[in-house]
Amino acid sequence: MLRDHLGDAAVNVPTTEIPDEVVRANAPASDPMAREVGNFRHLSAEKARRVLGWEPRSTEEAILATADSLLGLAIS
């Protein structure tokens, strides 16, 4: 997805996946996020939709907007 959208700017985007166990084993013991790697939380945005009328971006749109933003920061 990133390579299709970003073209040459995505030449260094990794294509391999690091197993959760490897991430946890290499994280500092003091890192509380290391315990969360691989844990999936099922959350709902239903209340924000219902009460606020909020509509979240699609996953693809959010990832591509983040990539564009990071590239903009790297350039400036």
C-alpha positions as CSV (number, residue, x, y, z in Angstrom):
1,M,0.0,0.0,0.0
2,L,2.8,2.5,1.0
3,R,4.8,1.6,-2.1
4,D,1.8,2.1,-4.4
5,H,1.0,5.5,-2.8
6,L,4.5,6.9,-2.1
7,G,6.5,5.5,-5.1
8,D,10.2,6.1,-4.7
9,A,9.8,7.6,-1.2
10,A,8.8,4.1,0.0
11,V,11.9,2.3,-1.3
12,N,13.1,1.6,2.3
13,V,9.8,0.5,3.6
14,P,10.4,-3.0,5.2
15,T,8.6,-6.0,3.8
16,T,9.3,-8.4,6.6
17,E,7.4,-8.9,9.8
18,I,9.1,-9.2,13.2
19,P,7.5,-11.9,15.4
20,D,6.0,-10.6,18.6
21,E,8.3,-12.8,20.7
22,V,11.4,-11.1,19.1
23,V,10.0,-7.6,19.8
24,R,9.3,-8.5,23.4
25,A,12.7,-10.2,23.9
26,N,14.5,-7.1,22.6
27,A,12.5,-4.4,24.3
28,P,13.9,-2.9,27.5
29,A,12.4,-4.5,30.6
30,S,11.2,-1.1,31.7
31,D,9.1,-0.6,28.6
32,P,5.4,-1.1,29.5
33,M,4.4,-1.3,25.8
34,A,6.5,-4.5,25.3
35,R,3.9,-6.4,27.3
36,E,1.2,-5.3,25.0
37,V,2.8,-6.5,21.7
38,G,0.6,-9.1,20.2
39,N,-2.4,-8.4,22.5
40,F,-5.4,-7.3,20.6
41,R,-8.0,-5.1,22.2
42,H,-11.5,-5.0,20.7
43,L,-12.7,-1.4,21.1
44,S,-15.6,0.4,19.7
45,A,-16.1,3.9,18.4
46,E,-19.9,3.5,18.4
47,K,-20.4,6.1,21.2
48,A,-18.3,8.7,19.3
49,R,-20.3,8.0,16.2
50,R,-23.7,8.1,18.0
51,V,-23.1,11.1,20.3
52,L,-20.7,13.2,18.2
53,G,-21.6,12.1,14.7
54,W,-17.9,11.2,14.2
55,E,-16.9,9.1,11.2
56,P,-13.4,7.6,11.4
57,R,-11.1,7.4,8.4
58,S,-10.6,4.1,6.7
59,T,-7.5,2.2,7.8
60,E,-5.8,2.8,4.4
61,E,-6.6,6.5,4.5
62,A,-5.2,6.8,8.0
63,I,-2.0,4.9,7.2
64,L,-1.3,6.9,4.0
65,A,-2.0,10.3,5.7
66,T,0.4,9.3,8.5
67,A,3.1,8.4,5.9
68,D,2.6,11.7,4.1
69,S,2.8,13.6,7.3
70,L,6.0,11.8,8.4
71,L,7.6,12.5,5.0
72,G,6.6,16.1,5.3
73,L,8.4,16.3,8.7
74,A,11.5,14.6,7.3
75,I,11.7,17.0,4.4
76,S,11.3,20.2,6.5
